[in-house]
């Protein structure tokens, strides 16, 4: 009898692991499509426009990074934490409300970007006007992706990003004929809106912007903390980019972005896992809480090791001719930043294991504290480094700050696990 019971447990555990592997595989595949298309866009713009204009495009890009993290903090992060693995009816209602919240954020921030762009004027101003126009579609597409992964339907997210990639190709060719930053921003963003429309068809839902008030009230214990956490993360990148541009010029911004693009294929892995790791960590916590620490260590350590391997490939195996073909005139300066960029991505990769654990535990206060401190280090290191050594100094300052920030994340996860264990003891006693 014991053997039969043990066999059933092993079979159930094997089935659970296969299901997890399937969901993670779709996350990797989806982000491979998303990140590689973004990677191709970055390379195409860098080659077409040169370092200075590419720096302008990069300012719009990092601003988009801040805004999409506002949307995720308020809308899709609470969706992933609270509505992963729930019944279909509950998931559909929550997803429509979260997507409506994301769309409302896109409209509001889009109007603000247009006004700011008109006030700034020039090439930078036009880039922000273009960003404002495309933000609603971009944020809605991102919300559908997170909704699919909350339901364990990563395949649909993969298909949606393929649609974006297909629409992106003619849009980039059209933008190249005009040769302007505005054209590239509109081509990239409007093709994302095509995928957002297709997402409505896939999911059989329309976003509910009218639900934003109720959604924000119900998720306020997580949403606003995740908002501050996410914005402090992406906002740190934005402040670093703006500061670097003011200190060392727009060409330095383009150089740093070029080095980040070289890490793009690995970033596909990092971002792909981030789509599913919080939901998977939440499932591990529900089914086998004692396995959560190991899950986080393997997640963070595996990503950091992969980042190291990719960095070594770039440093020692990538031919210079290939680098020049990829980045054009940006290559000579960007290639000097490969080592600090690799260290930065390793630190960020290791942090994701701890961040997933804290979010699965619902400890938004601890994750917020970790992110704010790490972001302060990031901005300080990036700007002090820029004063000392321009783009190269900024890259090394960020590398040191990212490794330090990783240690902070893991310290908070350790404390969070202890607090959770104490709460469980009190609950069961």
C-alpha positions as CSV (number, residue, x, y, z in Angstrom):
1,X,0.0,0.0,0.0
2,X,2.8,2.4,0.9
3,X,4.5,1.6,-2.4
4,X,1.3,2.4,-4.3
5,X,0.9,5.7,-2.4
6,X,4.6,6.6,-3.0
7,X,4.1,5.9,-6.7
8,X,1.1,8.1,-6.9
9,X,3.0,10.9,-5.2
10,X,5.9,10.5,-7.6
11,X,3.6,10.5,-10.6
12,X,1.8,13.6,-9.4
13,X,5.1,15.4,-8.8
14,X,6.4,14.4,-12.2
15,X,3.2,15.7,-13.8
16,X,3.5,19.0,-11.9
17,X,7.1,19.4,-13.0
18,X,6.2,18.7,-16.6
19,X,3.4,21.3,-16.5
20,X,5.8,23.8,-15.0
21,X,8.4,23.1,-17.6
22,X,5.8,23.6,-20.3
23,X,4.7,27.0,-18.9
24,X,8.3,28.1,-18.6
25,X,9.2,27.0,-22.1
26,X,6.3,29.0,-23.5
27,X,7.6,32.0,-21.5
28,X,11.0,31.6,-22.9
29,X,9.7,31.2,-26.4
30,X,7.4,34.2,-26.1
31,X,10.1,36.5,-24.8
32,X,12.5,35.2,-27.4
33,X,10.2,36.5,-30.1
34,X,9.5,39.8,-28.2
35,X,13.1,40.5,-27.2
36,X,14.7,39.4,-30.5
37,X,12.3,41.7,-32.4
38,X,13.2,44.6,-30.0
39,X,16.8,43.6,-30.5
40,X,16.4,43.8,-34.3
41,X,14.7,47.1,-34.0
42,X,17.5,48.5,-31.9
43,X,20.2,47.3,-34.4
44,X,18.2,48.6,-37.3
45,X,17.8,52.0,-35.8
46,X,21.4,52.2,-34.7
47,X,22.7,51.4,-38.2
48,X,20.2,53.7,-39.8
49,X,20.6,56.8,-37.6
50,X,24.0,56.8,-36.0
51,X,25.0,57.3,-32.4
52,X,23.4,60.7,-31.7
53,X,20.0,60.0,-33.3
54,X,20.1,56.6,-31.7
55,X,20.6,58.3,-28.4
56,X,17.4,60.3,-29.0
57,X,15.5,57.0,-29.8
58,X,17.0,55.5,-26.6
59,X,15.6,58.3,-24.5
60,X,12.1,57.5,-25.8
61,X,12.8,53.8,-25.3
62,X,13.8,54.2,-21.6
63,X,10.8,56.5,-21.0
64,X,8.5,53.7,-22.4
65,X,10.3,51.3,-20.0
66,X,9.2,53.5,-17.0
67,X,5.6,53.8,-18.3
68,X,5.2,50.1,-19.0
69,X,6.4,49.4,-15.4
70,X,3.7,51.8,-14.1
71,X,1.1,49.8,-16.0
72,X,2.5,46.5,-14.7
73,X,2.7,47.7,-11.1
74,X,-0.9,48.9,-11.1
75,X,-2.5,46.3,-13.4
76,X,-0.7,43.1,-14.3
77,X,1.6,42.4,-11.3
78,X,-1.4,42.1,-9.0
79,X,-3.1,40.0,-11.7
80,X,-0.1,37.6,-11.8
81,X,0.1,37.3,-8.0
82,X,-3.6,36.9,-7.2
83,X,-5.2,35.4,-10.3
84,X,-2.7,32.7,-11.4
85,X,-4.3,29.3,-11.4
86,X,-7.8,30.5,-10.5
87,X,-11.0,29.4,-12.2
88,X,-11.6,30.6,-15.8
89,X,-14.5,32.8,-14.9
90,X,-12.6,34.6,-12.2
91,X,-9.5,35.0,-14.5
92,X,-11.5,36.4,-17.3
93,X,-13.1,39.1,-15.2
94,X,-9.8,40.0,-13.6
95,X,-8.0,40.1,-16.9
96,X,-10.5,42.4,-18.5
97,X,-10.2,44.8,-15.6
98,X,-6.4,44.7,-15.5
99,X,-6.2,45.2,-19.2
100,X,-8.6,48.2,-18.9
101,X,-6.4,49.6,-16.2
102,X,-3.4,49.3,-18.5
103,X,-5.2,50.9,-21.4
104,X,-6.2,53.8,-19.2
105,X,-2.6,54.3,-18.0
106,X,-1.6,54.3,-21.7
107,X,-4.0,57.0,-22.6
108,X,-3.1,59.2,-19.6
109,X,0.6,58.9,-20.0
110,X,0.3,59.2,-23.8
111,X,-1.4,62.6,-23.5
112,X,1.3,63.7,-21.1
113,X,4.1,62.5,-23.5
114,X,2.6,64.4,-26.4
115,X,2.3,67.6,-24.4
116,X,5.9,67.3,-23.1
117,X,7.1,66.6,-26.6
118,X,5.4,69.6,-28.1
119,X,6.9,71.7,-25.3
120,X,10.5,70.4,-25.9
121,X,10.4,70.6,-29.7
122,X,13.1,69.5,-32.1
123,X,14.0,65.8,-32.7
124,X,13.7,64.8,-29.0
125,X,10.3,66.4,-28.8
126,X,9.0,64.6,-31.9
127,X,10.2,61.3,-30.5
128,X,8.1,61.9,-27.4
129,X,5.1,62.9,-29.4
130,X,5.4,59.6,-31.3
131,X,5.7,57.7,-28.1
132,X,2.6,59.3,-26.7
133,X,0.6,58.3,-29.8
134,X,1.6,54.6,-29.5
135,X,1.5,54.1,-25.7
136,X,-2.1,52.9,-25.3
137,X,-1.7,50.0,-27.8
138,X,1.7,49.0,-26.4
139,X,0.4,48.8,-22.8
140,X,-2.7,46.9,-23.8
141,X,-0.6,44.3,-25.7
142,X,1.6,43.9,-22.7
143,X,-1.4,43.4,-20.5
144,X,-2.8,40.6,-22.7
145,X,0.6,38.8,-22.5
146,X,0.5,38.8,-18.7
147,X,-3.1,37.7,-18.7
148,X,-2.3,34.7,-20.8
149,X,0.6,33.7,-18.5
150,X,-1.6,34.1,-15.4
151,X,-3.9,31.5,-17.0
152,X,-1.0,29.2,-18.0
153,X,-1.7,30.0,-21.7
154,X,1.8,31.1,-22.7
155,X,1.2,29.7,-26.2
156,X,-1.3,32.5,-27.0
157,X,1.2,35.1,-25.8
158,X,3.8,33.6,-28.1
159,X,1.4,33.8,-31.1
160,X,0.6,37.4,-30.2
161,X,4.2,38.4,-30.2
162,X,4.7,36.6,-33.5
163,X,1.9,38.8,-34.9
164,X,3.7,41.9,-33.6
165,X,7.0,40.7,-35.3
166,X,5.2,40.2,-38.6
167,X,3.6,43.6,-38.5
168,X,6.9,45.2,-37.4
169,X,8.9,44.2,-40.6
170,X,7.0,46.4,-43.1
171,X,6.7,49.2,-40.5
172,X,10.5,49.3,-40.1
173,X,11.0,49.3,-43.8
174,X,8.6,52.2,-44.2
175,X,10.3,54.1,-41.3
176,X,13.8,53.6,-42.9
177,X,12.6,55.4,-46.1
178,X,11.9,58.5,-44.0
179,X,15.0,58.1,-41.9
180,X,13.7,59.9,-38.8
181,X,13.5,59.0,-35.1
182,X,9.7,59.8,-35.2
183,X,9.2,57.3,-38.0
184,X,10.9,54.5,-36.2
185,X,9.0,55.2,-32.9
186,X,5.7,55.2,-34.8
187,X,6.5,52.1,-36.8
188,X,7.5,50.1,-33.7
189,X,4.6,51.3,-31.6
190,X,1.8,51.0,-34.2
191,X,2.8,47.4,-35.1
192,X,2.4,46.7,-31.4
193,X,-1.1,48.1,-31.5
194,X,-1.9,45.6,-34.2
195,X,-0.9,42.8,-31.8
196,X,-3.0,44.4,-29.1
197,X,-6.0,44.2,-31.3
198,X,-5.3,40.6,-32.2
199,X,-5.1,39.9,-28.4
200,X,-8.7,41.0,-28.0
201,X,-9.7,38.4,-30.6
202,X,-7.5,35.7,-29.0
203,X,-8.9,36.2,-25.5
204,X,-12.4,36.9,-26.5
205,X,-12.5,40.0,-24.2
206,X,-12.4,43.7,-24.5
207,X,-10.5,45.8,-21.9
208,X,-12.6,47.6,-19.3
209,X,-11.1,51.0,-18.7
210,X,-14.1,51.9,-16.6
211,X,-13.0,49.3,-14.0
212,X,-9.8,51.2,-13.2
213,X,-11.2,52.7,-10.0
214,X,-12.5,49.5,-8.5
215,X,-9.4,47.6,-9.6
216,X,-7.0,50.1,-8.0
217,X,-9.0,50.1,-4.7
218,X,-9.1,46.3,-4.5
219,X,-5.4,45.8,-5.3
220,X,-4.1,48.9,-3.5
221,X,-2.2,46.8,-0.9
222,X,0.0,45.3,-3.7
223,X,-0.5,47.7,-6.6
224,X,0.8,50.9,-5.3
225,X,3.9,49.3,-3.7
226,X,4.6,47.4,-6.9
227,X,4.1,50.7,-8.7
228,X,6.8,52.4,-6.7
229,X,9.0,49.4,-6.9
230,X,8.7,49.1,-10.7
231,X,9.1,52.8,-11.3
232,X,12.1,53.0,-9.0
233,X,13.6,50.3,-11.2
234,X,12.9,51.6,-14.7
235,X,13.0,55.2,-13.4
236,X,16.6,54.6,-12.3
237,X,17.5,53.6,-15.9
238,X,15.7,56.7,-17.2
239,X,17.5,59.1,-14.8
240,X,20.8,57.4,-15.6
241,X,20.1,57.9,-19.4
242,X,19.0,61.5,-19.0
243,X,22.0,62.3,-16.7
244,X,24.5,60.6,-18.9
245,X,23.1,62.6,-21.9
246,X,23.5,65.8,-19.9
247,X,27.0,64.9,-18.7
248,X,28.6,63.2,-21.7
249,X,26.2,63.9,-24.6
250,X,23.6,62.0,-26.5
251,X,26.2,59.9,-28.3
252,X,27.2,58.4,-24.9
253,X,23.6,57.4,-24.4
254,X,23.6,55.7,-27.7
255,X,26.9,53.9,-26.8
256,X,25.4,52.5,-23.6
257,X,22.3,51.4,-25.4
258,X,24.4,49.7,-28.0
259,X,26.2,47.7,-25.3
260,X,22.8,46.7,-23.8
261,X,21.7,45.6,-27.3
262,X,24.7,43.2,-27.4
263,X,23.2,41.5,-24.3
264,X,19.8,41.4,-26.1
265,X,19.7,37.7,-26.9
266,X,20.4,36.8,-23.3
267,X,17.9,39.4,-22.2
268,X,15.3,37.4,-24.1
269,X,15.9,34.6,-21.6
270,X,15.9,36.9,-18.6
271,X,12.7,38.6,-19.6
272,X,11.0,35.4,-20.7
273,X,11.5,33.8,-17.3
274,X,10.3,37.0,-15.6
275,X,6.9,36.5,-17.3
276,X,6.3,33.2,-15.6
277,X,8.5,33.0,-12.5
278,X,6.2,34.9,-10.1
279,X,3.3,32.7,-11.1
280,X,5.4,29.6,-10.8
281,X,6.8,30.7,-7.4
282,X,3.3,31.3,-6.2
283,X,2.3,27.8,-7.3
284,X,5.4,26.3,-5.5
285,X,4.4,28.3,-2.3
286,X,0.9,26.8,-2.4
287,X,1.9,23.2,-3.0
288,X,5.3,22.8,-1.3
289,X,6.4,26.0,0.6
290,X,9.7,24.4,1.8
291,X,10.8,24.2,-1.8
292,X,10.5,28.0,-2.5
293,X,14.1,28.9,-1.4
294,X,15.6,26.3,-3.7
295,X,13.4,27.4,-6.5
296,X,14.6,31.0,-6.1
297,X,18.3,30.0,-5.9
298,X,18.2,27.8,-9.0
299,X,16.3,30.5,-10.9
300,X,18.7,33.3,-10.0
301,X,21.9,31.3,-10.2
302,X,21.0,29.7,-13.5
303,X,20.3,33.0,-15.1
304,X,23.5,34.5,-13.8
305,X,25.5,31.6,-15.1
306,X,23.9,32.0,-18.5
307,X,24.6,35.7,-18.6
308,X,28.3,34.9,-17.8
309,X,28.5,32.5,-20.7
310,X,26.9,35.0,-23.1
311,X,29.3,37.7,-22.0
312,X,32.3,35.5,-22.5
313,X,31.1,34.7,-26.0
314,X,30.8,38.4,-26.8
315,X,34.3,39.1,-25.4
316,X,36.2,36.3,-26.9
317,X,34.3,34.7,-29.8
318,X,32.3,37.4,-31.5
319,X,34.3,38.6,-34.6
320,X,34.8,42.3,-34.9
321,X,33.4,42.3,-38.4
322,X,30.1,40.9,-37.1
323,X,29.9,43.5,-34.4
324,X,30.5,46.3,-36.9
325,X,27.8,44.8,-39.1
326,X,25.4,44.7,-36.2
327,X,25.9,48.2,-34.7
328,X,27.7,50.1,-37.5
329,X,29.4,53.2,-36.2
330,X,28.2,52.5,-32.6
331,X,30.3,49.3,-32.4
332,X,33.8,50.7,-31.5
333,X,32.6,52.5,-28.3
334,X,29.9,50.0,-27.4
335,X,32.3,47.0,-27.5
336,X,34.4,48.6,-24.7
337,X,31.4,48.2,-22.4
338,X,30.8,44.5,-22.8
339,X,32.5,43.4,-19.6
340,X,30.7,45.8,-17.2
341,X,27.5,45.2,-19.1
342,X,27.9,41.4,-18.5
343,X,28.5,41.9,-14.8
344,X,25.4,44.2,-14.6
345,X,23.2,41.6,-16.2
346,X,24.6,38.8,-14.0
347,X,23.7,40.9,-10.9
348,X,20.2,41.6,-12.2
349,X,19.7,38.0,-13.1
350,X,20.6,36.8,-9.6
351,X,18.2,39.4,-8.2
352,X,15.3,38.0,-10.1
353,X,15.3,34.8,-8.0
354,X,14.9,36.7,-4.8
355,X,12.3,39.1,-6.3
356,X,10.1,36.2,-7.5
357,X,10.2,34.7,-4.1
358,X,9.2,37.9,-2.3
359,X,6.4,38.6,-4.8
360,X,5.1,35.1,-4.4
361,X,5.1,35.6,-0.6
362,X,3.1,38.8,-1.1
363,X,5.7,40.8,0.8
364,X,5.4,43.9,-1.3
365,X,6.9,46.0,1.5
366,X,10.2,44.0,1.5
367,X,10.4,43.9,-2.3
368,X,9.7,47.7,-2.4
369,X,12.5,48.3,0.1
370,X,14.9,46.2,-1.9
371,X,14.1,47.8,-5.2
372,X,14.3,51.4,-3.9
373,X,17.7,50.9,-2.3
374,X,19.0,49.0,-5.4
375,X,17.8,51.8,-7.6
376,X,19.5,54.5,-5.6
377,X,22.7,52.6,-5.9
378,X,22.1,52.2,-9.7
379,X,21.6,55.9,-10.3
380,X,24.4,57.0,-8.0
381,X,26.9,54.6,-9.6
382,X,25.8,55.4,-13.1
383,X,26.0,59.2,-12.7
384,X,29.2,59.3,-10.6
385,X,30.8,57.0,-13.1
386,X,29.7,59.3,-15.9
387,X,31.3,62.3,-14.3
388,X,34.6,60.3,-13.8
389,X,34.8,58.5,-17.1
390,X,31.8,59.1,-19.5
391,X,30.0,56.1,-20.9
392,X,32.7,53.7,-19.7
393,X,32.7,55.0,-16.2
394,X,28.9,55.0,-16.1
395,X,28.9,51.3,-17.2
396,X,31.3,50.3,-14.4
397,X,29.5,52.3,-11.8
398,X,26.2,50.5,-12.8
399,X,28.0,47.1,-12.7
400,X,29.1,47.6,-9.1
401,X,25.7,49.0,-8.1
402,X,23.8,46.0,-9.6
403,X,25.9,43.4,-7.8
404,X,25.4,45.3,-4.5
405,X,21.7,45.5,-5.1
406,X,21.5,41.7,-5.7
407,X,22.9,41.2,-2.2
408,X,20.1,43.4,-0.8
409,X,17.4,41.4,-2.6
410,X,18.6,38.1,-1.1
411,X,18.9,39.5,2.4
412,X,15.3,40.6,2.2
413,X,14.1,37.3,0.8
414,X,15.9,35.4,3.7
415,X,14.2,37.7,6.2
416,X,10.8,37.3,4.4
417,X,11.1,33.5,4.4
418,X,11.7,33.6,8.2
419,X,8.7,35.9,8.7
420,X,6.5,33.6,6.6
421,X,7.6,30.5,8.6
422,X,6.7,32.3,11.9
423,X,3.3,33.2,10.5
424,X,2.6,29.6,9.5
425,X,3.6,28.4,12.9
426,X,1.2,30.8,14.6
427,X,-1.6,29.9,12.1
428,X,-1.3,26.1,12.7
429,X,-0.7,26.2,16.5
